[in-house]
Amino acid sequence: MAVTIRVQRAWTGPAPLPAPLTSLIGRDAEAARVIDLVSDPDVRLVTLTGPGGVGKSRLAMRVARALDPRGAVRAPDRLPRFSDGVGFVPLATVDDPALVPRAIAHALMIPDRDTDDPLAALIEAIDDRDVLVILDNFEQVITAAPVLSPILAACPRVTVLATSRTILQLYGEYDVPVSPLAVDPRRMATLADLADQDAPALFIQRALAIRPDSVFTDADAPAIAGICLRLDGLPLAIELAAARTILLTPGQLFARLDHVLPLLTGGARDVPARQQTLRAAIAWSDDLLTPEERTLFYRLAIFRGGFTLDAAAAILHGQSPAPGVTGDQKFVTGEPGELLTLDGVTRLIGHSLVQTRSPRGGEPRFTMLQTIREFAQERLEATGQLPAIARAHATHMLGLATRAIPEYYGPDQRSWLDRIDAEGANVNAALTWSITHEPEMALELGSALWRFWEIRGRLAEGHDWLARALASPHPTSSRLRSNALNNLGNLTYRLGDYSRAQALYEESLALSRDHGDHRDIADTLNNLGLVASARGDYGGARRFFGESLALHRDESIPERLSRSLLNLAEMEIDTGNGAVAWPLLVEALDLRTRRGDERGIAYVRFNLGRSLLATGDIAAGHQELSRSLGGFRNAGEQIGLADTLLELGSLAVDQGDPATALPLLRESLAVRTELGDIRGLLAIVDVVGGLAARRDRADRAGRLLAISDAHRERLGIPRTVIAARAHAHVTGRIARTGRVAGSDPASAARVASLDDALAEASAELATAGPISTGPLAARGTASGNGRLSARETEVLGLIARGLTDQAIADELSLSRRTVTTHVANILTKLGQPSRAAAVALAVQDGLV
C-alpha cells in the first residue's frame, strides 16, 4: 500500500506590513498609549474603537510599524517583544465570520492545510510564537469575536490589536476609544494659531496634495478651523473636504457646510467604497445595527448638543418603531423606560455612534458627532416620523423647563440652572419647532425660560425668543399671551428699554384683568412699579408696589410676596429712605431663608448692605455686601453679581483703596458688558467718573459724566436720588477745578458714544495710582445771586433725581417751556454753568 507523505513548509513569519501612502498627522499620544498597552505581557487584547473615518486603521498601522522587528521605525528603547513579527489582517472584505481563522493564517503566511478545523490548525501553527496580530475592521465579522478567546488561551505570547466600530465584548479586552482630531475654537485667527493643531494641519496637508500651488493665508485660517469644527475633527471628513479645494476656497467651502453629507463625496478610487463618501462610511455602521438599534439611532438624532437618559426615554417611550422594523421592540415600548433606554444607548455607544460626555456633576450626558447626527436625521425624516419625534422632543423640553421654575427659588437652584444650561441647544431647537408648529407651546416654553435667561445674563437672547413667539399670527389663549407679554417686559426692562417694557406690562395687565387672575395682576403691577422707579416716578412706583403687595399678601405665595417686599424696599433705599426699607427687607429675608433661596437671600442682603451704608454703618454694610457677593457667585446670578461688585468697588473708591476697588470695578464692567445692561453700564461710567475726579483727572471725569448724562436724557434713565447726590458731589469737584469738559449732555452725545465712555472707563480702571479721600463737593453757597423760589427749589430737587425737563413738566403738571425757564433761572441765581454743578452746590448746602 502506498503511503502519501505531506511535506509542510516552514513558517517564515507574517507578510510584510502594507506601506502607508500618506503620513499620519498627530496621534503621538494615542500611539504611545497603545504601544505601552500591547507591550505589556499581561494585556492580550486591545480594541481601538471609534466611528467610521476617525482613523483607527491608520493608528493601528502606526503601532504595528513601531513594533515590527523588521521595520526601521521600531522604538529603540523598548524591550524586545513580538520577535516573531507583526501581522496585519484586513477584514473589510471578509463577509463570513467562519473565514476569520483562515484570513488570520493567510496574513501570518502560515502554510495552508487541508483541514476541517482551521481554528485548531491556526493555534497549532502559532503555538508559542511571539506575535502581534492586527485585526482591522473587525465590526464586519463581529460574531466571530469568540474565536479569539481560544487563540489567546492556547498561544500565551500572542497579542491581538483589533480595530472596530464596536467593542468585541470579550473577557480581558482593553477598549481604547479613538477620538477625532483636535481643533481649538479659541485659536483660529491666523495660520500660526493652527500650526500645532492636528485637524487643520491635516486639511492643509491634503489640500496641498490636491493642489500643490495652493497658497493659504491668515485670512483663510478661520474658515479652515471652522471646516474642521463643523466636521467634528473627523479625519475622513476632513480629507474629503480638502479634496474640494481643487474648485473652492476654504471660505467658499465653509459656507456650503450647512449639510455636509451631500458635499463630502469623491474620495480616492483605490480606497474601499465605504471611505469614498462620508455617507457611505456612516452607512457601513448603520448596516451593522439590529432593527431596534436602528430605530433608536434615528430617533436620538432629534437631540442637539447631547441628551440624558431621561430625555431619550421621554421621546422613545410609547413611540411605534420606524416602518419596516420588526422583532423585539423593547427599546421603544414597555416599562421601565429608563432601563430599556439604557440598554439601547449602551449598544449604540458600543457601535461608536453615540459618545459619552463626562459630566462635571449630575447625570451623564450622551452625544453624537454632528456628521453622524445629520445622517441619522436624514434617515429619521425618511421614515416619516420626524414630526412626531420633534413634538415629543419639544414637549419634553417644556416639561423640563416648567419643572425648573420653582427650583430657581429653592436650595437646588444652581443645579437646575446648570441642567437647563446643558440643554441650551435642545431648548433652542424646541423653541424653533414650536414657534412654527405649535405657537402656544412656544409661549409656554419661553415664559418658563425667562427667569433662567435673566439669571444667566442672556437677556437679549431671551428677549428675541419671546418676541418671536409673541409675533406668531396664529391665535393663542389670552392667559398664555398675558404671561408671555409680562415676561418679555421683564427682559426688556433689564435691557433698559423702559418705554417698551411699560407698554408690554400694560398690555399684559389688561389681559390679566380680563381673565381675573390676581397673581398675574399682582406680578405685573410689581413690574410696572419697577419701571416707574427706574424712570424716577417714585410716587407712581409706591402706588404700584403697594397694590401688588396687598394682592400678594392675600394670595400668600412666599416667593412672590418677598419679591414685592424687596422691590419696594429697594426703591426706598434709592430715594434715601433706608429706615422705611429695613422692616421690608427683614420680612423678605425671613421668607426667602425658609425656602432656602440662596439667590433671593443674596438680593436681600445686597439691599441690607446698601441700607446700612446709607445710614453710615460702613462696616456692617460692607459685611452684608460681601455675603451677598458670595451668594450671587454660588447661584450663578449675573445681574446681582454685577450690582454687588459695583457697590463694593464704589465703596472702596470712597475709602481710597485702589487695590480693592479696581479689580471689583473691572469685573463688574466685564459682566455688565456681557449682559448688555445699559442702566448698569451707565452706573459704572458714573462711578469711574468719580474715580477719575478723585485722581484729579477732571477732563476724563467730565467727559465720562457728560456722556452718561446724554444717554440718560436720551433713553429716559435718570439716576436714583442717592446716585444723583453722589453725582452732584463729583461734578462739584470737577467744577472747582475750572474744567467742566463736555458737561453739556447734548454736545457730549454728538461727539461720543457709550462705547467711547466704556473704553475710557476701561483705561481708567487699568491705571494704577492713589485715590484721594478728600471732600468732593464744590465750595460756595446755594444762595448764589439770589434766593430760589419755592417752585425753583422743587424743580431743583427733581433735577437732582435726574429727571429731564419733560419729565419734570409731567411730574409738576407744567409745560416744558415753563420748566426750561425755571432751570435757566436756577442756573443764573446759583451762578453755575450746568445742571450738574447746580445740584452739587445744592447738595452741599442741604437744599436737596
Residue pairs with C-beta under 8 A, 6 or more apart in sequence:
8 111
8 113
9 111
10 111
11 108
11 109
11 110
11 111
11 125
11 129
12 109
13 70
13 84
13 85
13 108
13 109
14 85
14 86
14 87
14 88
14 107
14 108
14 109
14 131
15 87
15 88
15 107
15 108
15 109
16 70
17 61
17 64
17 65
17 68
17 71
17 86
17 88
18 61
18 88
20 58
20 61
22 205
22 206
22 209
23 205
24 55
24 58
24 59
24 61
24 62
25 181
25 198
25 201
25 202
25 205
25 235
26 181
26 182
26 198
26 201
26 202
27 55
27 58
27 59
27 62
27 198
30 59
30 176
30 178
31 59
31 62
31 63
31 66
33 176
34 46
34 48
34 59
34 60
34 63
34 161
34 176
35 63
35 66
35 67
35 75
35 78
37 43
37 46
37 174
37 176
38 46
38 63
38 67
38 132
38 159
38 161
39 67
39 78
39 79
39 81
43 159
43 174
44 152
44 158
44 159
44 160
44 172
45 148
45 152
45 159
45 160
45 162
45 168
45 170
45 172
45 173
45 174
46 159
46 160
46 161
46 162
46 173
46 174
46 176
47 138
47 161
47 162
47 163
47 164
47 167
47 168
47 173
47 174
47 175
47 176
48 56
48 59
48 60
48 161
48 162
48 163
48 164
48 176
48 178
49 56
49 163
49 164
49 165
49 166
49 167
49 175
49 176
49 177
49 178
49 350
49 352
50 56
50 165
50 177
50 178
50 179
50 352
51 165
51 234
51 282
51 285
51 352
51 353
51 369
51 372
52 165
52 236
52 274
52 281
52 282
52 284
52 285
52 352
53 234
53 235
53 236
53 237
53 275
53 278
53 281
54 178
54 179
54 180
54 234
54 235
54 236
54 352
55 178
55 181
55 235
55 236
56 163
56 164
56 178
57 136
57 137
57 163
58 235
59 163
59 178
60 134
60 136
60 161
60 163
61 88
61 134
63 134
63 161
64 86
64 88
64 132
64 134
64 161
65 71
65 73
65 74
66 73
66 74
66 75
67 74
67 75
67 78
67 81
67 82
67 86
67 132
68 74
68 82
68 85
68 86
69 80
69 82
69 83
69 85
69 86
70 85
81 130
81 132
82 130
82 131
82 132
82 159
83 130
84 129
84 130
84 131
85 108
85 131
85 132
86 131
86 132
86 133
86 134
87 104
87 107
87 108
87 131
87 132
87 133
87 134
88 107
88 134
88 136
89 103
89 104
89 107
89 108
89 133
89 134
89 135
89 136
90 103
90 107
90 136
90 137
91 100
91 103
91 135
91 136
91 137
91 138
91 140
91 141
92 136
92 137
92 140
92 272
92 274
94 100
94 103
94 140
94 141
95 140
95 141
96 141
97 141
97 142
97 143
97 144
97 147
98 144
99 141
100 141
100 144
100 147
101 118
101 119
101 121
101 122
101 147
102 118
104 122
104 133
104 135
105 112
105 118
105 121
105 122
105 125
107 133
108 125
108 126
108 131
108 133
110 122
110 125
110 126
111 125
113 121
115 121
119 147
119 150
119 151
122 151
123 150
123 151
123 154
123 155
126 151
126 155
126 158
127 155
128 155
128 156
128 157
129 155
129 157
129 158
130 157
130 158
131 155
131 157
131 158
131 159
132 158
132 159
132 160
132 161
133 158
133 159
133 160
133 161
134 161
134 162
134 163
135 148
135 160
135 161
135 162
135 163
136 162
136 163
137 163
137 164
138 144
138 145
138 162
138 163
138 164
138 168
139 164
139 165
139 166
139 285
139 288
139 351
142 164
142 166
142 168
142 288
145 168
145 169
145 170
146 170
148 160
148 168
148 170
149 170
149 171
151 158
151 160
152 158
152 160
152 172
162 168
165 284
165 285
165 288
165 351
165 352
165 353
166 288
166 350
166 351
166 352
167 173
167 175
167 350
169 350
177 352
179 233
180 199
180 232
180 233
180 234
180 235
180 369
181 198
181 199
181 202
181 228
181 233
181 234
181 235
181 238
182 197
182 198
182 199
182 233
183 197
183 198
183 199
183 200
183 225
183 228
183 229
183 233
184 193
184 197
185 225
185 229
187 193
187 194
187 197
187 225
188 194
188 221
188 222
188 224
188 225
188 226
189 218
189 221
189 222
190 218
190 221
191 216
191 217
191 218
191 220
191 221
192 218
193 221
193 225
194 200
194 201
194 204
194 221
194 224
194 225
195 201
197 225
197 228
198 233
199 228
199 233
199 238
200 221
200 224
200 225
200 228
202 235
202 238
202 239
202 242
203 224
203 227
203 228
203 238
203 241
203 242
204 216
204 224
204 242
206 238
206 239
206 242
206 243
207 214
207 216
207 242
207 245
208 214
209 242
210 242
210 243
210 245
210 246
211 245
211 246
214 245
216 224
216 250
220 249
220 250
220 251
223 249
223 250
223 251
223 253
223 254
224 250
226 254
226 257
227 238
227 241
227 250
227 253
227 254
227 257
228 238
230 254
230 257
230 260
230 370
231 237
231 238
231 241
231 257
231 260
231 264
231 370
231 371
232 369
232 370
232 371
234 278
234 369
234 371
236 267
236 275
236 278
236 281
237 260
237 264
237 278
237 371
239 267
240 264
240 265
240 266
240 267
240 277
240 278
241 253
241 257
241 260
241 263
241 264
243 266
243 267
244 253
244 263
244 266
245 253
248 256
256 263
257 263
259 374
260 278
260 370
260 371
260 374
261 277
261 278
261 279
261 371
261 374
261 375
261 378
264 277
264 278
264 279
265 276
265 277
265 278
265 279
266 276
266 277
267 275
267 276
267 277
268 276
269 276
273 280
274 280
274 281
274 283
274 284
275 281
278 371
279 375
282 371
282 372
282 375
283 375
285 351
285 352
285 353
286 294
286 297
286 375
286 379
288 351
289 297
289 351
290 327
291 321
291 324
291 325
291 326
291 327
292 321
292 325
292 327
292 328
292 329
292 330
292 331
292 332
292 344
293 331
293 344
293 347
293 348
293 351
294 322
294 325
294 379
295 321
295 322
295 325
295 331
295 332
296 316
296 331
296 332
296 341
296 344
296 345
296 348
297 348
297 353
297 354
297 376
297 379
298 322
298 376
298 377
298 379
298 380
298 383
299 315
299 316
299 319
299 332
299 380
299 385
299 389
300 307
300 312
300 345
300 348
300 354
300 366
300 368
300 376
301 368
301 373
301 374
301 376
301 377
301 379
301 380
302 315
302 377
302 380
302 386
302 389
302 390
302 392
302 393
302 429
303 311
303 312
303 367
303 368
303 373
303 393
303 426
304 425
304 426
304 428
304 429
305 367
305 422
305 423
305 424
305 425
305 426
306 357
306 365
306 366
306 367
306 422
306 425
307 365
307 366
307 367
307 426
308 363
308 364
308 365
308 366
309 338
309 341
309 342
309 345
309 363
309 364
309 366
310 338
310 363
311 396
311 400
311 423
311 426
312 341
312 345
312 366
313 337
313 338
313 340
313 341
314 337
314 392
314 395
314 396
314 399
315 389
315 392
315 393
315 396
316 331
316 332
316 337
316 341
316 344
317 332
317 333
317 337
317 341
318 332
318 333
319 332
319 333
319 385
319 388
319 389
319 392
320 332
321 329
321 332
322 380
322 383
322 385
323 383
323 384
330 340
330 343
331 340
331 341
331 343
331 344
334 340
345 354
345 366
348 354
349 355
349 356
349 366
353 368
353 372
353 376
354 366
354 367
354 368
355 366
355 367
355 368
355 369
356 364
356 365
356 366
357 364
357 365
357 366
357 367
358 364
359 365
361 415
361 418
362 415
362 418
362 419
365 422
368 376
377 386
380 386
380 389
387 437
390 433
390 437
391 433
391 437
391 438
393 426
393 429
393 430
393 433
394 429
394 430
394 433
394 434
394 438
394 441
394 445
395 441
397 423
397 426
397 427
397 430
397 445
398 430
398 434
398 441
398 444
398 445
398 448
400 419
400 420
400 423
401 420
401 427
401 445
401 448
401 449
401 452
402 444
402 448
404 416
404 417
404 419
404 420
404 448
404 452
405 448
405 451
406 559
407 413
407 416
408 416
408 417
408 451
408 452
408 455
408 599
409 559
409 592
409 595
409 597
409 599
409 600
410 595
410 596
410 597
411 595
411 596
411 597
411 598
413 597
413 598
413 599
413 635
414 598
414 634
414 635
414 636
417 452
417 455
417 456
417 635
417 636
418 636
420 427
420 449
420 452
421 452
421 456
427 445
427 449
428 465
430 445
431 442
431 445
431 446
431 465
431 468
431 469
434 441
434 442
434 445
434 469
435 442
435 468
435 469
435 472
439 469
439 472
439 474
439 476
440 476
440 477
440 480
442 468
442 469
442 472
443 469
443 470
443 476
443 480
443 481
443 483
443 484
444 480
445 469
446 462
446 465
446 466
446 469
446 484
446 487
446 488
447 466
447 480
447 483
447 484
447 487
449 462
449 465
450 462
450 466
450 487
450 488
450 490
450 491
452 458
452 462
453 459
453 461
453 462
453 465
453 491
454 462
454 490
454 491
454 494
454 639
455 599
455 635
455 636
455 637
455 638
455 639
456 636
456 638
457 638
457 639
457 671
457 674
457 675
459 491
459 494
459 495
459 675
459 676
459 677
460 495
460 676
462 491
463 488
463 491
463 492
463 495
466 484
466 487
466 488
466 491
467 488
469 484
470 481
470 484
470 485
470 488
478 511
478 514
478 515
479 511
479 515
479 517
479 520
481 511
482 508
482 511
482 512
482 515
482 517
482 520
483 508
483 520
485 504
485 505
485 507
485 508
485 511
486 504
486 505
486 508
486 512
486 520
486 523
486 524
486 527
488 504
489 501
489 502
489 504
489 505
489 508
489 524
489 527
490 501
490 527
492 500
492 501
492 504
493 501
493 527
493 530
493 531
493 534
494 639
494 675
494 677
495 676
495 677
495 678
496 677
496 678
496 679
496 715
496 717
497 715
498 531
498 534
498 535
498 715
498 716
498 717
499 716
501 527
501 531
502 528
502 531
505 524
505 527
505 528
505 531
506 528
508 520
508 524
509 521
509 524
509 525
509 528
512 520
512 521
512 524
513 521
518 551
518 554
518 555
519 551
519 555
519 557
519 560
521 551
522 547
522 548
522 551
522 552
522 555
522 560
522 564
523 548
523 560
525 544
525 545
525 547
525 548
525 551
526 544
526 545
526 548
526 552
526 563
526 564
526 567
528 544
529 540
529 541
529 542
529 543
529 544
529 545
529 548
529 567
529 568
529 571
530 541
530 567
532 538
532 540
532 541
532 544
533 541
533 567
533 570
533 571
533 574
534 679
534 717
535 716
535 717
535 718
535 807
536 718
536 798
536 801
536 802
536 803
536 807
537 811
538 571
538 574
538 575
538 801
541 571
542 568
542 571
545 564
545 567
545 568
545 571
546 568
548 564
549 561
549 564
549 565
549 568
552 560
552 561
552 563
552 564
553 561
555 561
558 591
558 592
558 594
558 595
559 591
559 592
559 595
559 597
559 600
561 591
562 587
562 588
562 591
562 592
562 600
562 604
565 584
565 585
565 587
565 588
565 591
566 584
566 585
566 588
566 600
566 603
566 604
566 607
568 581
568 584
569 580
569 581
569 582
569 584
569 585
569 588
569 607
569 611
570 581
570 607
572 578
572 580
572 581
572 584
573 581
573 607
573 610
573 611
573 614
573 722
574 720
574 721
574 722
574 723
575 720
575 721
575 722
576 614
576 721
576 722
576 725
578 610
578 611
578 612
578 614
578 615
579 615
581 607
581 611
582 608
582 611
585 604
585 607
585 608
585 611
588 600
588 604
589 601
589 604
589 605
589 608
592 600
592 601
592 604
593 601
598 631
598 634
598 635
599 631
599 632
599 635
599 637
599 640
601 631
602 627
602 628
602 629
602 630
602 631
602 632
602 635
602 637
602 640
602 644
603 628
603 640
604 628
605 624
605 625
605 627
605 628
605 631
606 624
606 625
606 628
606 632
606 640
606 643
606 644
606 647
608 624
609 620
609 621
609 622
609 623
609 624
609 625
609 627
609 628
609 647
610 621
610 625
610 647
611 621
612 618
612 620
612 621
612 624
613 621
613 622
613 625
613 647
613 651
614 722
618 651
621 651
622 648
622 651
625 644
625 647
625 648
625 651
626 648
628 640
628 644
629 641
629 644
629 645
629 648
631 637
632 640
632 641
632 644
633 641
638 671
638 674
638 675
639 675
639 677
639 680
641 671
642 668
642 671
642 672
642 675
642 677
642 680
643 680
645 664
645 665
645 667
645 668
645 671
646 664
646 665
646 668
646 680
646 683
646 684
646 687
648 660
648 664
649 660
649 661
649 662
649 664
649 665
649 668
649 687
650 661
650 665
650 687
650 690
652 658
652 660
652 661
652 664
653 661
653 665
653 687
653 690
653 691
653 694
653 771
654 773
655 773
656 694
656 770
656 771
656 772
656 773
657 771
658 768
658 769
658 770
658 771
661 691
661 771
662 765
662 768
665 684
665 687
665 688
665 691
665 765
666 762
666 765
666 766
668 680
668 684
669 681
669 684
669 758
669 761
669 762
669 765
672 680
672 681
672 684
673 681
673 758
678 711
678 715
678 717
678 754
679 717
681 754
681 758
682 708
682 711
682 712
682 717
682 754
683 723
684 758
684 761
685 704
685 705
685 707
685 708
685 754
685 757
685 758
685 761
686 704
686 705
686 708
686 719
686 723
686 726
686 727
686 730
688 704
688 761
688 764
688 765
689 700
689 701
689 702
689 704
689 705
689 708
689 730
690 701
690 726
690 727
690 729
690 730
690 776
691 764
691 765
691 771
692 698
692 700
692 701
692 704
692 764
693 701
693 730
693 733
693 734
693 776
694 733
694 771
694 772
694 773
694 776
695 764
695 769
695 770
695 771
695 772
696 737
696 772
697 764
698 733
698 734
698 737
698 739
698 741
699 739
699 741
700 760
700 764
701 730
701 733
701 734
702 734
702 739
702 740
702 741
702 742
702 743
703 741
703 742
703 748
703 752
703 757
703 760
704 757
704 760
704 761
704 764
705 727
705 730
705 731
705 734
705 743
705 836
706 741
706 742
706 743
706 744
706 745
706 747
706 748
706 752
707 742
707 748
707 749
707 752
707 753
707 754
707 756
707 757
708 757
709 743
709 745
709 748
709 836
710 745
710 746
710 748
710 749
711 717
711 749
711 754
712 718
712 719
712 745
712 802
713 745
713 749
713 804
714 749
716 804
716 807
718 724
718 801
718 802
718 803
718 804
718 807
719 727
719 801
719 802
720 801
720 802
721 800
721 801
723 802
724 800
724 801
724 802
724 839
725 800
725 843
725 848
727 802
727 836
727 839
728 777
728 800
728 836
728 839
728 840
728 842
728 843
729 775
729 776
729 777
729 840
729 843
729 844
730 776
730 840
731 740
731 743
731 834
731 836
731 837
731 839
731 840
732 776
732 777
732 778
732 837
732 840
732 841
732 843
732 844
733 776
733 777
733 778
734 740
734 743
734 837
735 778
735 832
735 833
735 834
735 837
735 840
736 778
736 779
740 833
740 834
740 837
742 748
742 751
742 752
743 833
743 834
743 836
743 837
744 834
777 840
777 843
777 844
778 837
778 840
778 841
778 844
779 844
780 831
780 841
780 844
781 841
781 845
782 788
782 830
782 841
782 842
782 844
782 845
782 847
783 845
784 828
784 829
784 830
784 831
784 832
784 841
785 828
785 829
785 830
785 831
786 829
787 829
788 796
788 826
788 829
788 830
788 847
791 822
792 822
792 825
792 826
792 829
793 847
794 812
795 808
795 812
795 819
795 822
795 823
795 826
796 826
796 838
796 839
796 842
796 847
796 848
797 847
797 848
798 807
798 808
798 811
798 812
799 808
799 823
799 826
799 835
799 838
799 839
800 839
800 842
800 843
800 848
803 811
805 816
805 819
805 820
805 823
806 816
806 819
808 814
808 819
809 815
809 816
809 818
809 819
812 819
823 835
826 838
827 833
827 834
827 835
827 838
830 838
830 841
830 842
832 838
832 840
832 841
839 848
842 848
